Each structure stands twice: as C-alpha cells, then as structure tokens.
Amino acid sequence: MGRRVITHGRGQALDGDKTTTGAKCISSLPNVKNCGKGVVRLGDRTTVCPKCSKPGTIITGELSVSYGGSPAAVDGSFVMCGCPMGTNRVIAPIGQVSISEELSQSHANNDFLPQQPPPPMPVFAKSCLRGMGCTDAGTSPEPSQNFMPVGYFMATPFSGDDQYNTQHIADNTSLNNSLAESEQHVETAATFPVGAVVFSWISGQFSTVGTWGAKSAASNIGEILVGGAGAPVAAFLVAMMPGKLNSGEQDFIDKMRLSQIADIEGTAPTRVRFAWEEQADGHMMPTGYHTDANGGWDQVPVRNMVLNSQTGNYEFTTEGIKPITIYWNPAKLDFEFKNNTGNQEPLNLPPTITVTPIPEETGGYIETYPADEKNFSDYILILPIPDIPPIYIYFSKPDVNFLEVDLYENFKGRSRQQKYQVDHIPSAAAVKANLKENNPDLTTSELNEKVGRVASIAVPRNTHLYDSETYGGRNNEGQIAKDAKDLRAAADSNFNAIIPSLKNEGATSEQIENARKRIHKLNEEQGLYK
C-alpha cells in the first residue's frame, strides 16, 4: 500500500480512479507515477460514463501544480460527460492506494492531514457579491448588473426583398482581425430568409456586433414570434455576455469548456436565469432568478452556432415542438422595415432586472412559479470566433391567440394582451377533486403538477368572466362535485356553456368543434379520461 500525493489538501487523481458516476480516469502520462499509477491531469479523459453512455473529460484541476504543463486533477475535479454539469466528479481521497512498497514511506505522514472540501463548481455566471472560490446562489434580491451586462432586442419583421448588405463590419478591430483569420468565415453576401425577423437593439448596457435574426420553423412566423398575423411584435430577445466582474477567478467555465459542452449538446450550471412574466397590465416583463445547485433549474443548454457557407450566417435551431432558427451575421446589415409593424405602443422595459430567489411552493397553484424547465426559454450560444464571448439569450414567448388550446402550463409566461383569459376545461377544482378521490396517495405538489396539465382554451375576458360555468362563485361545491364524477362530460358541459359567446366573437362552428376535439385529445393523453 502507498500514500497518494496531496495537493492543497486534496488527493492527486491517478489512473483508474473512479468518478461519482462510476467511470474511471485514464492518465495521459503513464510514465509519471504516484503510487505506481500514472498521474491524471486537467484535460485527461475517462472511460464511458455508466449513466449517460458518453466518455468524460476532466475540466478542472489544481492550477498551482502541473505535470507536463497541465494542471493536476485532484479529488473533486469536475468531469464533463453527457450528465448535467457538476454531477460527475473525480474521487481521489487522501489515504492508502494499492502500490509497490517502495513508494509508501514517502507519504506516511499524509494520514494526519485533513481532507479539504472539493473545489467549488465552476459556473457560467455568478454574482459579483460572491467572492473568489464561492459559486453559491444568492439568497436576496439584487440587480442583474451584478451578474452580467444586459441588452434588450426587439424582433421586427421585414421583407426579404428589402434587405441589402452595406458591406461594412462593426467598428471593432479585434473582431475584424478574428473574422479575417477565421478559416470558417466565408465572404458571402449574407441574406436572412424571407419571413424572418431582425433583432434591433433598443436599450440596455450591452449590445453585440453584427446582426441577429430569427425565423420560425412553422409555416407562419406569427405562430412563434409576432403573436399572430397583424398582432404586435411580442418576441423581445435579451442577450447577455458573461461579465468579468470577478476578473482572475477560476470560478467560471471558460469558452473552451463551454464549446466542449456545446459539442455534446450538454448543459452548463449558472447562478442566474431569466424568464418573461406577465404583469397586471398585460405587459411581459423580464424576471431573474437565483438558481442553486440543488433546486433543479441551474442548468442552461449550451449550443454551437454553425456557419452556413451559402449565406455567411451562423445558425442555431432551438429544440421543442415549435423550433426557431437564430441567425447571426458579422456584418452590420441594413434593412428597410415595413411602415407598420403592428407595434405602435411604447416600450417600457426596466433598466435593470431584479434577480430574486425562486419562490417556494405554498400548496396552491402558483401562476408565476417556474415549476419546470420548459418555462425557461434560454440558451448559451457559442460562436466559433475567438474574440466573441459566449452569449446568453432568452426569448419572450408568443402572445396567446383566440381559441388557442393547449395544456394550462404551456400558457405560462405568455401575454394575454389584456384581452384573453385561459380557462381550464374541465375546471382545475374538478380535476383536483377527481384526482384526490381516485389517487389518494398523491402529494400536494403532484396534484398541482397534474392540474397544470389540463386542457385549457384562450377566450375573451368577458367570455370567461360572464359565461363560464366554473368562474369564481359559480364553481361552488355542488358544481365541483358534479364535474369531478365525470370529467369528460364536465369538459363538454363547460365548453358548451361558452359557445354562444365564442360565436359572437367571430368563431366559426368548424373552429369551435376543432377546439373541442383538441381539448379531449389533450385530456385523454394526460389520462384524465378515455
């Protein structure tokens, strides 16, 4: 037996050491040994991770000790595989290692040295109030500037025929040099596709070089970005880059590591995330949340923007049922926009975003609670250009549309435009009563989740207020008990009650029956009835 080398209170990682997911470290320096085993360094690989079935790479180490120019990997070093960042670490505890006897005496005194805690998890962004070596989430409100500079961008439709390239690059010498040296950059007359929108900077402390655009993969761009044909443009893009507020620290994931994460379409931990929430006046406003390692919301998808050699644009397409393709071109493109974009009301965006702890559930159904990952719509994007840092972006979701049917939770974070309300069909109270009766072991949290997955329809406010069978005091104990006995019959009855009002609002019989079919389909898929 022998003693493992100790580096600042942590054991030196060695060939064959396991990780927390069960993979094994592979030394790239088999001839440099400790305890008869090759030392492991930052950048070394691991065997295939049993949990995600992907090999890992060690991405953190002890910078004060190096072998062959690379920092030593130690107990607690992070391993990047396909698992969420921070869940896979090297296990190299201080103590005995099976080796030849001649090496054991040199580290005999190591038994008396205390085992140091593992290094902090490196993150994409953290508050400047957290000092070096601390990547914990905040616990009280603070401004977004503590994390990174913020900029607001507005999506504006244009006609493809109106676009032209002014053939000039933004005034940024280092960027120009990078573009000139980049083997991937192609001198092409850039064009965004017809039906795309252009993101124009409107306010904030941060703006990017080049031109950003987007296009829905749906046939109608309005389904995603402009809230319906002729509706006000609703998709504001807030883009951020990591600030160097804590310059020199090793607490951040650098661009190289983020690029590796993007290559495997992984996620990176962050101590702040943002979402859009509707205010009482119907406007969507950005909200920031502190995200800790144990809350379940600290992982942001990291993706590469890939060069399209035909257009000169760098592109990335979001995941999901209704994907959006994001475009970036290094040139400052000029556009002629339509005289009336439909967005006539003044913008009122805050100069800073307040970042707060995620609220705890109280047992009720919280409309603004970001209870699952789909309520965030954010990405870290990597452009393969040296002087462009990783960009954090998040989108506002599209406005709700008249007669739109979806699960109630999918309407979260979407503006009702002060015109519509979203009605559970059947009522949330009836569904909860039915579930309690048939599934008495469900917890309050599980009940709330299931209530969020009930078919709902966007209807005019007055339709909901005055014609719904289950609005306010009309949804009394007798109504709830009646509906809970037969949820399908309740759905039909609740829906039939609002049909006259929907027809008065211009809905056709075909549209109404299509909405009914979708309501039943969604509820059947959720197992509420057959």
Secondary structure as the mmCIF struct_conf table of DSSP 4:
data_model
#
loop_
_struct_conf.conf_type_id
_struct_conf.id
_struct_conf.beg_label_comp_id
_struct_conf.beg_label_asym_id
_struct_conf.beg_label_seq_id
_struct_conf.end_label_comp_id
_struct_conf.end_label_asym_id
_struct_conf.end_label_seq_id
STRN STRN1 GLY A 2 ARG A 3
STRN STRN2 ILE A 6 THR A 7
TURN_TY1_P TURN_TY1_P1 HIS A 8 GLY A 9
STRN STRN3 ARG A 10 GLY A 11
STRN STRN4 GLN A 12 GLN A 12
HELX_LH_PP_P HELX_LH_PP_P1 ALA A 13 ALA A 13
STRN STRN5 LEU A 14 LEU A 14
TURN_TY1_P TURN_TY1_P2 ASP A 15 GLY A 16
STRN STRN6 LYS A 18 THR A 19
TURN_TY1_P TURN_TY1_P3 THR A 20 THR A 21
BEND BEND1 GLY A 22 GLY A 22
STRN STRN7 LYS A 24 LYS A 24
STRN STRN8 CYS A 25 ILE A 26
BEND BEND2 SER A 28 SER A 28
STRN STRN9 LEU A 29 ASN A 34
TURN_TY1_P TURN_TY1_P4 CYS A 35 GLY A 36
STRN STRN10 LYS A 37 VAL A 39
STRN STRN11 ARG A 41 ARG A 41
TURN_TY1_P TURN_TY1_P5 LEU A 42 GLY A 43
STRN STRN12 ARG A 45 VAL A 48
TURN_TY1_P TURN_TY1_P6 PRO A 50 CYS A 52
BEND BEND3 SER A 53 LYS A 54
STRN STRN13 PRO A 55 ILE A 58
STRN STRN14 GLU A 62 TYR A 67
TURN_TY1_P TURN_TY1_P7 GLY A 68 GLY A 69
STRN STRN15 SER A 70 ALA A 72
HELX_LH_PP_P HELX_LH_PP_P2 ALA A 73 ALA A 73
STRN STRN16 VAL A 74 VAL A 74
TURN_TY1_P TURN_TY1_P8 ASP A 75 GLY A 76
STRN STRN17 PHE A 78 PHE A 78
STRN STRN18 VAL A 79 MET A 80
BEND BEND4 CYS A 81 CYS A 83
HELX_LH_PP_P HELX_LH_PP_P3 PRO A 84 PRO A 84
TURN_TY1_P TURN_TY1_P9 MET A 85 GLY A 86
BEND BEND5 THR A 87 THR A 87
STRN STRN19 ARG A 89 VAL A 90
BEND BEND6 ILE A 94 GLY A 95
STRN STRN20 GLN A 96 VAL A 97
HELX_RH_3T_P HELX_RH_3T_P1 GLU A 101 LEU A 103
TURN_TY1_P TURN_TY1_P10 SER A 104 SER A 104
HELX_RH_3T_P HELX_RH_3T_P2 GLN A 105 PHE A 112
BEND BEND7 LEU A 113 LEU A 113
HELX_LH_PP_P HELX_LH_PP_P4 PRO A 114 PRO A 122
STRN STRN21 VAL A 123 VAL A 123
BEND BEND8 PHE A 124 PHE A 124
TURN_TY1_P TURN_TY1_P11 CYS A 128 LEU A 129
BEND BEND9 ARG A 130 ARG A 130
TURN_TY1_P TURN_TY1_P12 MET A 132 GLY A 133
HELX_LH_PP_P HELX_LH_PP_P5 ASP A 136 GLY A 138
BEND BEND10 SER A 140 SER A 140
STRN STRN22 GLU A 142 PRO A 143
HELX_RH_3T_P HELX_RH_3T_P3 SER A 144 ASN A 146
TURN_TY1_P TURN_TY1_P13 PHE A 147 PHE A 147
STRN STRN23 VAL A 150 PRO A 157
STRN STRN24 PHE A 158 PHE A 158
HELX_RH_3T_P HELX_RH_3T_P4 GLY A 160 ASP A 162
STRN STRN25 TYR A 164 TYR A 164
STRN STRN26 ILE A 169 ILE A 169
BEND BEND11 ASP A 171 ASP A 171
HELX_RH_AL_P HELX_RH_AL_P1 THR A 173 GLU A 181
TURN_TY1_P TURN_TY1_P14 GLU A 183 GLN A 184
HELX_LH_PP_P HELX_LH_PP_P6 PHE A 192 PRO A 193
TURN_TY1_P TURN_TY1_P15 VAL A 194 GLY A 195
STRN STRN27 VAL A 197 GLY A 204
BEND BEND12 GLN A 205 GLN A 205
BEND BEND13 VAL A 209 GLY A 210
STRN STRN28 THR A 211 SER A 216
BEND BEND14 ALA A 217 ASN A 220
HELX_RH_3T_P HELX_RH_3T_P5 ILE A 221 GLU A 223
TURN_TY1_P TURN_TY1_P16 ILE A 224 VAL A 226
BEND BEND15 GLY A 227 GLY A 228
TURN_TY1_P TURN_TY1_P17 ALA A 229 GLY A 230
BEND BEND16 ALA A 231 ALA A 231
HELX_LH_PP_P HELX_LH_PP_P7 PRO A 232 VAL A 233
STRN STRN29 PHE A 236 MET A 240
TURN_TY1_P TURN_TY1_P18 LEU A 245 GLY A 248
BEND BEND17 GLN A 250 GLN A 250
STRN STRN30 PHE A 252 PHE A 252
HELX_RH_AL_P HELX_RH_AL_P2 LYS A 255 ASP A 263
TURN_TY1_P TURN_TY1_P19 ILE A 264 GLU A 265
STRN STRN31 THR A 267 PRO A 269
BEND BEND18 ARG A 271 ARG A 271
STRN STRN32 VAL A 272 GLU A 278
TURN_TY1_P TURN_TY1_P20 ALA A 280 ASP A 281
BEND BEND19 GLY A 282 GLY A 282
STRN STRN33 MET A 284 HIS A 290
TURN_TY1_P TURN_TY1_P21 ALA A 293 ASN A 294
BEND BEND20 GLY A 295 GLY A 296
STRN STRN34 GLN A 299 ASN A 304
STRN STRN35 VAL A 306 ASN A 308
TURN_TY1_P TURN_TY1_P22 SER A 309 GLY A 312
STRN STRN36 ASN A 313 THR A 317
BEND BEND21 GLY A 320 LYS A 322
STRN STRN37 ILE A 324 ASN A 329
BEND BEND22 PRO A 330 PRO A 330
STRN STRN38 ALA A 331 ALA A 331
STRN STRN39 ASP A 334 ASP A 334
HELX_LH_PP_P HELX_LH_PP_P8 GLU A 336 GLU A 336
STRN STRN40 PHE A 337 PHE A 337
HELX_LH_PP_P HELX_LH_PP_P9 LYS A 338 LYS A 338
BEND BEND23 ASN A 339 ASN A 339
BEND BEND24 GLY A 342 GLY A 342
BEND BEND25 GLU A 345 GLU A 345
HELX_LH_PP_P HELX_LH_PP_P10 PRO A 346 LEU A 347
BEND BEND26 PRO A 351 THR A 352
STRN STRN41 THR A 354 PRO A 357
HELX_LH_PP_P HELX_LH_PP_P11 ILE A 358 GLU A 361
BEND BEND27 GLY A 363 GLY A 364
TURN_TY1_P TURN_TY1_P23 GLU A 367 THR A 368
BEND BEND28 ASP A 372 ASP A 372
HELX_RH_3T_P HELX_RH_3T_P6 GLU A 373 ASN A 375
STRN STRN42 ASP A 378 ILE A 382
BEND BEND29 PRO A 384 ILE A 385
TURN_TY1_P TURN_TY1_P24 PRO A 386 ASP A 387
STRN STRN43 ILE A 391 PHE A 395
HELX_LH_PP_P HELX_LH_PP_P12 SER A 396 VAL A 400
TURN_TY1_P TURN_TY1_P25 PHE A 402 LEU A 403
STRN STRN44 VAL A 405 LEU A 407
HELX_RH_3T_P HELX_RH_3T_P7 TYR A 408 PHE A 411
TURN_TY1_P TURN_TY1_P26 LYS A 412 GLY A 413
TURN_TY1_P TURN_TY1_P27 GLN A 417 LYS A 419
STRN STRN45 TYR A 420 HIS A 424
BEND BEND30 ILE A 425 PRO A 426
HELX_RH_AL_P HELX_RH_AL_P3 ALA A 428 ASN A 438
TURN_TY1_P TURN_TY1_P28 PRO A 440 ASP A 441
HELX_RH_AL_P HELX_RH_AL_P4 THR A 444 VAL A 451
TURN_TY1_P TURN_TY1_P29 GLY A 452 ARG A 453
BEND BEND31 VAL A 454 VAL A 454
STRN STRN46 ALA A 455 PRO A 460
HELX_RH_AL_P HELX_RH_AL_P5 ARG A 461 ASP A 467
TURN_TY1_P TURN_TY1_P30 GLU A 469 THR A 470
BEND BEND32 TYR A 471 TYR A 471
HELX_RH_3T_P HELX_RH_3T_P8 GLY A 472 ARG A 474
BEND BEND33 ASN A 475 ASN A 475
HELX_RH_AL_P HELX_RH_AL_P6 GLU A 477 LYS A 485
HELX_RH_AL_P HELX_RH_AL_P7 LEU A 487 ASN A 504
TURN_TY1_P TURN_TY1_P31 GLU A 505 GLY A 506
HELX_RH_AL_P HELX_RH_AL_P8 SER A 509 GLU A 525
TURN_TY1_P TURN_TY1_P32 GLN A 526 GLY A 527
BEND BEND34 LEU A 528 LEU A 528
#
